[in-house]
Amino acid sequence: MTAMGSPRPAIAARTVRPAEPVLFRVSGKVGQERRTEMKAAITAEKDGESVEIKINIITLAKLTAIDPNGDLRLNVITERFELTVMGETVEQEADPVEVVLSPRNETRPDPKADSEALDVTSQADMRDWVFPEAPKAIGDRWTDIRKGTKKKSDVQFDFVFDRREVIGDFDCYVWKIASRELKEGGMVCEETVWFDRDDTSVVKSEATVRNGQYSGVRFTEFKSTQVRI
């Protein structure tokens, strides 16, 4: 999950001069809403055959409360969930979920969630990064290792604060992130994220994950784009 923000159009991009060091933190105001569209194309293998899967998801996240420790409580509604397999599209349903984010973008565990489901490494784990403790400047590089569990591998994240860039009405900071499971043959991911300079919410992200699984199906490549709408 990501920080909150208000929608504005995102179109052409231009690069601007570097900024001072930035302290990245999740922020927002109670009642604020953010609608996001995610499109993904998956190349998978099942029973020895190649399978093409496409996903189109639109979610609406509303900030319902901010705890005294700074945690943000979000109600996330799935407005659209289309799954296309080998050219056939079906509509999926998803219940609203409550998500709690720390100021550093850590998703707090849901005590009502299935513990077994939480113990399976997924493509989402490859993008489960957190904001650094200290401010970062353009050109900075740093590494973070997220510890796994008995079934999940440790994941290493290598970050680059790449540039500042204007996309339409959004003045953005841009990160490049490379992540990998610390095990032989594990998943790897390359991601670029555009953060709104006003509140460090995500305006856009592009990611490619390789050598993983989605809903129990092994995939060779999972390419996704997420944009605020």
C-alpha positions, 0 to 999 in steps of 0.5 A, spaced: 500 500 500 501 507 499 501 514 501 494 518 500 493 523 495 488 527 491 487 526 484 490 530 478 491 529 471 498 525 469 500 526 462 507 528 459 513 528 463 519 533 464 525 533 469 527 539 473 533 540 478 535 536 484 531 537 490 534 538 498 534 531 502 527 529 503 524 525 509 519 520 506 513 519 510 506 517 509 501 522 510 494 524 509 487 527 512 482 523 514 476 523 509 481 523 503 480 518 498 485 516 492 482 511 486 488 507 483 488 503 477 492 497 476 493 493 469 498 487 469 500 482 464 502 475 466 506 470 462 505 463 466 506 456 465 500 451 467 501 443 466 507 445 461 503 450 457 504 457 456 498 461 459 497 469 458 493 472 464 491 480 464 488 483 470 485 490 471 483 492 478 480 499 480 480 500 488 478 506 492 482 507 498 479 512 504 483 514 510 478 513 515 483 515 521 490 517 524 492 513 530 496 517 535 502 513 533 501 516 526 498 509 523 493 511 518 487 506 517 484 505 510 478 502 508 479 499 501 474 498 496 475 494 489 470 497 484 473 493 478 476 486 478 477 483 471 481 477 470 482 475 462 485 468 461 487 466 454 482 472 451 476 470 456 474 475 461 471 474 467 469 479 473 471 478 480 468 480 486 473 482 492 470 484 499 472 491 502 478 491 506 481 495 512 489 496 511 493 500 517 499 503 514 505 506 519 508 512 517 514 509 514 509 505 509 509 498 513 503 494 512 501 492 519 499 485 520 491 483 520 490 479 526 483 476 522 487 474 516 489 467 514 496 466 517 497 461 512 496 466 506 501 470 510 506 465 510 506 464 502 511 468 498 508 472 493 509 477 487 507 483 492 512 481 497 517 483 492 514 490 492 513 491 500 518 496 501 518 501 506 521 508 507 528 509 509 529 512 517 533 518 514 532 523 509 535 522 502 537 526 496 537 525 489 543 520 487 543 517 494 543 509 494 541 504 500 539 497 501 534 494 506 533 487 507 526 484 509 526 478 514 522 472 512 518 467 516 519 459 516 516 459 509 518 466 506 525 468 504 528 474 506 528 479 500 533 484 499 531 491 496 536 496 493 534 503 492 536 509 488 533 516 489 533 517 481 531 524 480 525 529 480 520 529 474 514 533 473 508 529 470 502 533 468 500 537 474 504 532 479 511 534 481 514 528 483 520 524 486 522 518 482 525 512 485 528 505 482 528 499 486 531 492 485 529 487 489 530 479 490 529 473 494 535 471 497 535 464 495 537 460 489 532 461 483 528 466 487 523 472 484 526 478 482 523 485 481 525 491 477 520 497 479 520 505 478 516 509 483 513 516 482 512 520 488 508 526 489 512 531 492 507 534 496 505 528 500 510 522 498 503 519 495 504 514 489 502 517 483 505 512 478 509 505 478 511 500 473 514 493 475 516 487 472 517 481 477 520 474 474 520 467 477 514 467 481 507 465 482 500 468 482 494 465 485 498 458 485 500 459 478 507 459 476 509 465 472 515 467 468 514 474 468 509 479 471 508 486 468 504 491 472 503 499 471 499 502 477 496 509 476 492 514 480 486 516 476 
